[in-house]
Amino acid sequence: MNNSLATEAELFGLFELDASGTVLYHRVDPEPEPPTEPLNLAGRNFYDDVAPFENTEEFRRCVTQFNSSDKFADSFTFDCRFDENAQPVRVLLARIREAGEAGNTKSILVHIRRAA
């Protein structure tokens, strides 16, 4: 059983992660079920502490592979597993870099939403 801080509803939103997976910023999407008071997830590790799904290591590999690439942005569909159910999500990844430092990624934006 996963002992994450976030609930499935809090999974949907925007996360800014550093290279080690630490949440720098988080905003919950207002749809479909916004939590009454969003958790402050900044400073927590997304993969170890936040992600409420069971296959976080597979998700980590997708983000790490993007971070190692030369792409500025990418998107993919991912099945988050909860117990024996799967929630298909659409993931958008974008790279944040300091101006003038084209080869140095500062952080990764990860936007997770329900797959259409």
PyMOL commands that set and color helices and strands:
alter all, ss='L'
color gray80, all
select helices_A, chain A and resi 8-11+46-50+56-68
alter helices_A, ss='H'
color red, helices_A
select strands_A, chain A and resi 13-17+23-28+73-82+85-97+105-114
alter strands_A, ss='S'
color yellow, strands_A
deselect
rebuild
show_as cartoon
